Amino acid sequence: MEYTESKSGLNFSRMALGCMNLPVEDEIAAEEIIEYALSQHINFFDTADLYQFGRNEETVGKILKRYQSRYNLYVGTKVGNEFDRSLQQKTGWNPGRKYIKAEIKMSLRRLGMDHIDLYQLHGGTIEDDMDDTILAFEELKSEGLIRSYGISSIRPNVIDHYYRKSNMDTLMLQLNPLDNRPEEFLEALDGITILARGPVMQGLFTDCHEYHLKEKFPDGIFNYPQEELSRIFAMLARHHDDLTALSFKYLIDKGAVIVTGVSTLEQLEKNLESLKKAAAMDENEMKTAEKLFKKERYEVHRL
Ligand SMILES: NC(=O)c1ccc[n+]([C@@H]2O[C@H](COP(=O)([O-])OP(=O)(O)OC[C@H]3O[C@@H](n4cnc5c(N)ncnc54)[C@H](OP(=O)(O)O)[C@@H]3O)[C@@H](O)[C@H]2O)c1
């Protein structure tokens, strides 16, 4: 496993485990996935207070605690979405300092931990009082409750503000050869570790592309109708034996941390195999495949 170090010294494994789709209702299955990830040198686990309205943090925290003495691991979670656990509903957006400093105590309790390695703002708008949010993160850092902070955002104007005004370590956004919207500003984000979510575009860059396309993208994606995507992925599959490796090669070349999301152990096993193939892949193979996709840009929330 290759590693990449962030500004604050977190040494992220090239592949991280996104815990959003873990089967948290089946703790044994969830533990099998996490244990396998650790055994394969994955050291970063991404959750959020919102995932399953607190249950994801509880399950992931409980499992990881059993391995903390044996492995050097990092936990990342997110804040900003107010939710009602009993109603299982998101109820609002709150990036305020007071809210963040109260909510971290809830996340720490659910995780069963005394600090959070990476605390991320789970979204945000240009109308937020972003300097108040930054102050909250800076205070939590000096109090030793977090080691570093970052944002999860696909809004160029919000990203620009945090990049210029904060000491954020990481930016999480969806990134893969199809959703290549971030490309126009990635290189300018000097010193920021990119956490690439959606690395297989929810299953499109896998051998189950047709199934995931029909199930998850009935209206197509961006300006691609479903039929066009079906043709593109069928063509990719005719020329490449591993679509996941193609997307991972694209992300490795960008220096991103691949936050792989899985719901089964088999998917994680396959994705780790694809990571090995990606590391050995010829650059031209990926570049030729990449040309099948249009260059996208974020149409709203621009600078
Ligand atoms: N706003 C945010 O901050 C935000 C938003 C989204 C995600 N995230 C984070 O990023 C992580 C990854 O995001 P994502 O779940 O969108 O990423 P993804 O890796 O593109 O998609 C994950 C899904 O793709 C399918 N899949 C993965 N590997 C597969 C394989 N080898 N074969 C067949 N299908 C496969 C599975 O779908 P099925 O489960 O349907 O089989 C899996 O749940 C999340 O876990 C979460 O930690 C953050």
PDBQT file of the ligand as one rigid body, heavy atoms in Angstrom, charges set to zero:
ROOT
HETATM    1  N1  LIG A 401     -21.024  14.314   0.745  1.00  0.00    +0.000 N 
HETATM    2  C1  LIG A 401     -20.175  13.458   1.256  1.00  0.00    +0.000 C 
HETATM    3  O1  LIG A 401     -19.380  13.795   2.113  1.00  0.00    +0.000 OA
HETATM    4  C2  LIG A 401     -20.180  12.037   0.777  1.00  0.00    +0.000 A 
HETATM    5  C3  LIG A 401     -21.136  11.613  -0.163  1.00  0.00    +0.000 A 
HETATM    6  C4  LIG A 401     -21.059  10.299  -0.605  1.00  0.00    +0.000 A 
HETATM    7  C5  LIG A 401     -20.058   9.464  -0.128  1.00  0.00    +0.000 A 
HETATM    8  N2  LIG A 401     -19.158   9.894   0.799  1.00  0.00    +0.000 N 
HETATM    9  C6  LIG A 401     -18.088   8.997   1.326  1.00  0.00    +0.000 C 
HETATM   10  O2  LIG A 401     -17.392   8.408   0.245  1.00  0.00    +0.000 OA
HETATM   11  C7  LIG A 401     -17.496   6.976   0.318  1.00  0.00    +0.000 C 
HETATM   12  C8  LIG A 401     -17.562   6.394  -1.071  1.00  0.00    +0.000 C 
HETATM   13  O3  LIG A 401     -18.616   7.002  -1.817  1.00  0.00    +0.000 OA
HETATM   14  P1  LIG A 401     -19.609   6.167  -2.746  1.00  0.00    +0.000 P 
HETATM   15  O4  LIG A 401     -20.250   5.123  -1.907  1.00  0.00    +0.000 OA
HETATM   16  O5  LIG A 401     -20.436   7.085  -3.545  1.00  0.00    +0.000 OA
HETATM   17  O6  LIG A 401     -18.500   5.522  -3.703  1.00  0.00    +0.000 OA
HETATM   18  P2  LIG A 401     -18.401   4.388  -4.775  1.00  0.00    +0.000 P 
HETATM   19  O7  LIG A 401     -17.206   3.607  -4.333  1.00  0.00    +0.000 OA
HETATM   20  O8  LIG A 401     -18.369   4.988  -6.113  1.00  0.00    +0.000 OA
HETATM   21  O9  LIG A 401     -19.732   3.509  -4.688  1.00  0.00    +0.000 OA
HETATM   22  C9  LIG A 401     -19.924   2.528  -3.724  1.00  0.00    +0.000 C 
HETATM   23  C10 LIG A 401     -20.934   1.514  -4.227  1.00  0.00    +0.000 C 
HETATM   24  O10 LIG A 401     -20.524   1.012  -5.508  1.00  0.00    +0.000 OA
HETATM   25  C11 LIG A 401     -20.801  -0.376  -5.591  1.00  0.00    +0.000 C 
HETATM   26  N3  LIG A 401     -19.530  -1.098  -5.691  1.00  0.00    +0.000 N 
HETATM   27  C12 LIG A 401     -18.343  -0.805  -5.096  1.00  0.00    +0.000 A 
HETATM   28  N4  LIG A 401     -17.398  -1.694  -5.453  1.00  0.00    +0.000 NA
HETATM   29  C13 LIG A 401     -17.991  -2.577  -6.284  1.00  0.00    +0.000 A 
HETATM   30  C14 LIG A 401     -17.534  -3.727  -6.989  1.00  0.00    +0.000 A 
HETATM   31  N5  LIG A 401     -16.264  -4.140  -6.928  1.00  0.00    +0.000 N 
HETATM   32  N6  LIG A 401     -18.432  -4.403  -7.770  1.00  0.00    +0.000 NA
HETATM   33  C15 LIG A 401     -19.724  -3.984  -7.867  1.00  0.00    +0.000 A 
HETATM   34  N7  LIG A 401     -20.208  -2.903  -7.225  1.00  0.00    +0.000 NA
HETATM   35  C16 LIG A 401     -19.353  -2.202  -6.450  1.00  0.00    +0.000 A 
HETATM   36  C17 LIG A 401     -21.534  -0.757  -4.314  1.00  0.00    +0.000 C 
HETATM   37  O11 LIG A 401     -22.930  -0.577  -4.562  1.00  0.00    +0.000 OA
HETATM   38  P3  LIG A 401     -24.025  -1.524  -3.854  1.00  0.00    +0.000 P 
HETATM   39  O12 LIG A 401     -23.846  -1.307  -2.385  1.00  0.00    +0.000 OA
HETATM   40  O13 LIG A 401     -25.322  -0.983  -4.418  1.00  0.00    +0.000 OA
HETATM   41  O14 LIG A 401     -23.704  -2.927  -4.299  1.00  0.00    +0.000 OA
HETATM   42  C18 LIG A 401     -21.013   0.284  -3.323  1.00  0.00    +0.000 C 
HETATM   43  O15 LIG A 401     -21.854   0.485  -2.223  1.00  0.00    +0.000 OA
HETATM   44  C19 LIG A 401     -18.732   6.727   1.188  1.00  0.00    +0.000 C 
HETATM   45  O16 LIG A 401     -18.694   5.479   1.824  1.00  0.00    +0.000 OA
HETATM   46  C20 LIG A 401     -18.630   7.854   2.176  1.00  0.00    +0.000 C 
HETATM   47  O17 LIG A 401     -17.685   7.520   3.179  1.00  0.00    +0.000 OA
HETATM   48  C21 LIG A 401     -19.189  11.177   1.245  1.00  0.00    +0.000 A 
ENDROOT
TORSDOF 0
